[in-house]
């Protein structure tokens, strides 16, 4: 049996009259996922949204590249670069509790000829099947991750920190002041209008799509 899907719990404060989420209270893990959206390349966003990103003509462009004859490209690896681009912040996102991007861990691809790797060309590729100058495909791989003191993964400080996320994805540290500020912003002066609800969000609830359209959608549909 496979491992159980990881889920994150959000505590929602909902306006009972309008049915609108005022804000969600959550831990660091959920905020890390929200912040990771900003690191996703455009091609990855379109792929994860199944070419329904509503980003102008970009969905059609992506679909065109999928069907593009390889004779139009330098190598097959060029198509992979366009359709499955890697994020430069990938190392920071590798320990997210829910991984939005489902690509394999980053690897270095090398030529199978040892002379090319060690003495002659000394080249590698981040994309499989790039062509070595000798003409052979670079399809031998090694994992790239290396622990560095300056990169512990993630973006936020404080493992036990609590955050408030409004339905327009405004993030702030949880506090009485920030809570009252959001209530005033929504024009809520009677706390009896509020209802608290806990929801669990996982990758198979299309977390990426829902969060892009706001916590309100993510929370109510989860």
Backbone torsions as a table, in degrees:
resi	resn	phi	psi	omega
1	UNK	NA	140.0	179.5
2	UNK	-75.2	163.9	178.8
3	UNK	-68.4	150.1	-178.6
4	UNK	-68.6	145.4	179.6
5	UNK	-64.6	136.8	178.1
6	UNK	-75.7	140.2	-179.9
7	UNK	-130.3	150.9	175.0
8	UNK	-116.6	142.4	-178.6
9	UNK	-102.1	130.2	175.2
10	UNK	-115.0	140.2	173.9
11	UNK	-103.9	116.6	-175.0
12	UNK	-101.3	145.0	170.1
13	UNK	-113.9	116.6	-170.3
14	UNK	-117.4	137.1	172.9
15	UNK	-78.2	112.0	-174.8
16	UNK	-64.9	-30.0	-178.4
17	UNK	-71.3	-45.2	-176.8
18	UNK	-95.5	-16.6	-175.3
19	UNK	73.4	11.7	-176.9
20	UNK	-93.0	140.0	175.7
21	UNK	-74.4	124.7	176.3
22	UNK	-77.0	-51.5	172.6
23	UNK	-162.1	164.2	174.2
24	UNK	-113.7	137.2	172.8
25	UNK	-100.3	131.3	-174.6
26	UNK	-150.6	170.1	177.2
27	UNK	-90.8	-176.3	-177.2
28	UNK	-59.6	-36.3	-172.2
29	UNK	-60.4	-42.3	-178.7
30	UNK	-68.8	-39.6	179.0
31	UNK	-65.0	-38.0	177.2
32	UNK	-57.8	-41.1	179.5
33	UNK	-64.7	-44.3	177.9
34	UNK	-58.2	-46.7	-178.6
35	UNK	-65.0	-31.9	-178.4
36	UNK	-65.8	-21.7	178.1
37	UNK	-59.3	-33.0	-177.8
38	UNK	-69.4	-16.1	-178.9
39	UNK	-94.6	-6.6	-175.4
40	UNK	-76.1	129.8	173.3
41	UNK	-63.7	156.1	-176.3
42	UNK	-58.4	-41.6	179.3
43	UNK	-61.7	-34.5	178.8
44	UNK	-70.0	-41.3	178.1
45	UNK	-60.0	-45.6	-179.5
46	UNK	-63.7	-41.2	-180.0
47	UNK	-65.2	-45.3	-177.9
48	UNK	-67.6	-28.1	178.3
49	UNK	-92.2	12.9	174.9
50	UNK	54.4	42.8	177.0
51	UNK	60.4	32.7	174.4
52	UNK	-126.8	44.9	-175.8
53	UNK	-81.9	-17.5	-176.6
54	UNK	61.5	28.3	178.6
55	UNK	-94.2	66.5	179.2
56	UNK	60.4	-128.8	-178.8
57	UNK	-93.3	8.0	-173.7
58	UNK	-65.9	-34.0	178.1
59	UNK	-61.6	-43.2	179.5
60	UNK	-66.6	-38.2	177.7
61	UNK	-62.8	-43.2	179.0
62	UNK	-60.7	-45.5	-179.7
63	UNK	-63.7	-35.9	177.7
64	UNK	-64.0	-41.2	178.9
65	UNK	-65.1	-36.4	176.9
66	UNK	-56.9	-37.4	-176.1
67	UNK	-94.4	-3.0	-173.7
68	UNK	-64.3	132.4	177.8
69	UNK	-62.4	132.7	-178.8
70	UNK	-62.2	-17.7	177.7
71	UNK	-66.1	-19.6	179.0
72	UNK	-81.0	-12.5	-174.3
73	UNK	-114.1	156.4	179.6
74	UNK	-63.3	-47.1	-179.8
75	UNK	-144.7	167.9	174.4
76	UNK	-62.8	-30.1	179.7
77	UNK	-62.1	-28.6	179.6
78	UNK	-62.2	-38.0	179.1
79	UNK	-66.1	-40.1	177.4
80	UNK	-61.5	-40.2	179.7
81	UNK	-61.6	-37.6	-177.1
82	UNK	-78.4	-40.3	-175.0
83	UNK	-85.3	-30.4	-178.7
84	UNK	-131.6	62.4	-178.7
85	UNK	-67.0	150.7	178.8
86	UNK	-95.1	147.4	177.3
87	UNK	-85.2	139.5	177.6
88	UNK	-69.7	-18.8	178.5
89	UNK	-99.6	21.3	-174.7
90	UNK	-57.7	-37.2	-178.6
91	UNK	-63.8	-34.0	179.2
92	UNK	-70.8	-22.7	-175.1
93	UNK	-99.6	0.7	-171.4
94	UNK	-69.4	-21.8	-177.5
95	UNK	-106.8	16.3	177.3
96	UNK	-59.7	141.4	-178.7
97	UNK	-63.9	-35.1	174.1
98	UNK	-123.3	116.2	-177.5
99	UNK	-84.1	118.1	-179.7
100	UNK	-72.4	-47.8	179.6
101	UNK	-87.8	128.6	-175.2
102	UNK	-97.8	19.1	176.4
103	UNK	-69.1	154.1	176.6
104	UNK	-65.3	159.2	176.4
105	UNK	-54.3	148.3	-175.9
106	UNK	-62.8	137.3	-178.6
107	UNK	-130.5	159.5	169.4
108	UNK	-102.3	131.8	179.2
109	UNK	-107.5	134.1	-173.9
110	UNK	-126.1	160.2	173.0
111	UNK	-71.3	147.0	180.0
112	UNK	-71.3	-17.0	-178.1
113	UNK	-85.7	119.2	-174.7
114	UNK	-61.5	-35.8	179.3
115	UNK	-60.1	-39.1	179.5
116	UNK	-65.2	-39.6	-176.9
117	UNK	-73.2	-45.6	-168.8
118	UNK	-96.5	-27.5	-170.3
119	UNK	-128.1	-44.6	-170.1
120	UNK	-85.3	-71.6	-174.1
121	UNK	-93.1	-36.3	179.1
122	UNK	53.3	47.4	-177.6
123	UNK	-113.5	156.9	171.6
124	UNK	-143.4	166.6	179.6
125	UNK	-133.2	148.1	173.9
126	UNK	-88.3	-1.2	-178.9
127	UNK	-123.7	134.5	179.9
128	UNK	-66.0	147.7	173.1
129	UNK	70.9	17.5	166.7
130	UNK	-65.7	156.4	-176.9
131	UNK	-94.1	127.2	172.2
132	UNK	-71.0	150.8	176.2
133	UNK	-55.1	-21.2	177.5
134	UNK	-77.8	-10.1	178.8
135	UNK	102.4	-11.7	-178.8
136	UNK	-83.7	151.3	175.8
137	UNK	-71.8	142.3	177.2
138	UNK	-91.5	89.4	-174.2
139	UNK	-126.3	8.5	171.3
140	UNK	-89.0	130.6	-172.8
141	UNK	-123.6	158.8	171.8
142	UNK	-140.8	144.3	177.8
143	UNK	-64.9	142.4	-174.1
144	UNK	-91.6	-28.8	-169.7
145	UNK	-56.3	135.5	175.4
146	UNK	-139.8	128.7	-177.1
147	UNK	-66.5	128.6	177.3
148	UNK	-126.1	143.6	-178.5
149	UNK	-63.3	-27.8	-175.7
150	UNK	-86.2	-2.7	-176.8
151	UNK	-139.2	99.1	179.7
152	UNK	-98.3	5.5	-178.9
153	UNK	88.2	148.0	178.5
154	UNK	80.9	-179.2	-175.4
155	UNK	-126.9	-24.6	-172.3
156	UNK	-100.4	151.3	173.8
157	UNK	-91.1	151.8	171.9
158	UNK	85.6	100.8	-178.3
159	UNK	-63.1	-32.2	-175.7
160	UNK	-100.6	8.4	-178.8
161	UNK	-64.3	145.5	176.4
162	UNK	-113.9	144.5	-175.5
163	UNK	-128.7	156.5	170.9
164	UNK	-112.8	132.3	178.4
165	UNK	-125.4	117.4	178.7
166	UNK	-81.4	173.1	-173.5
167	UNK	-72.6	-9.8	172.6
168	UNK	-99.0	17.2	176.2
169	UNK	66.5	28.1	170.5
170	UNK	-77.9	125.6	-175.2
171	UNK	-109.4	135.0	175.0
172	UNK	-148.8	158.8	175.1
173	UNK	-66.9	139.5	-179.2
174	UNK	-68.5	129.3	176.8
175	UNK	-162.6	164.0	177.2
176	UNK	-61.6	-39.7	-178.0
177	UNK	-63.5	-46.1	-178.9
178	UNK	-68.8	-33.7	177.4
179	UNK	-63.8	-48.8	179.9
180	UNK	-63.8	-35.3	179.7
181	UNK	-63.2	-41.8	179.2
182	UNK	-68.8	-37.9	177.6
183	UNK	-63.0	-42.8	178.0
184	UNK	-64.2	-38.8	-179.9
185	UNK	-61.4	-34.9	179.1
186	UNK	-88.0	0.4	179.1
187	UNK	69.5	30.7	-178.9
188	UNK	-99.3	116.2	179.8
189	UNK	-115.7	-10.5	-179.3
190	UNK	-115.2	107.7	-176.1
191	UNK	-66.9	-15.1	177.7
192	UNK	-69.5	-12.0	177.5
193	UNK	-81.0	-5.9	-173.4
194	UNK	-100.2	144.6	177.0
195	UNK	-128.7	135.5	178.5
196	UNK	-98.3	136.3	-180.0
197	UNK	-143.5	140.4	175.4
198	UNK	-104.5	135.1	176.4
199	UNK	-131.6	154.2	175.9
200	UNK	-110.1	135.1	-178.2
201	UNK	-122.6	130.7	177.4
202	UNK	-132.4	174.4	-176.3
203	UNK	-63.2	-33.4	-175.9
204	UNK	-79.8	-1.0	168.5
205	UNK	-92.6	18.2	-179.7
206	UNK	57.1	51.7	-177.5
207	UNK	-52.8	-42.6	-177.3
208	UNK	-61.0	-49.9	-177.7
209	UNK	-61.1	-46.2	-175.7
210	UNK	-66.1	-41.8	-177.1
211	UNK	-70.9	-33.6	177.5
212	UNK	-61.9	-34.4	-179.9
213	UNK	-90.1	5.8	172.6
214	UNK	111.5	153.0	-179.1
215	UNK	-61.4	-31.0	-178.9
216	UNK	-59.3	-47.2	179.3
217	UNK	-66.0	-45.3	-177.5
218	UNK	-60.3	-43.7	-173.4
219	UNK	-73.7	-45.7	-173.9
220	UNK	-71.7	-33.1	-177.2
221	UNK	-86.4	-17.5	-175.9
222	UNK	-66.8	NA	NA
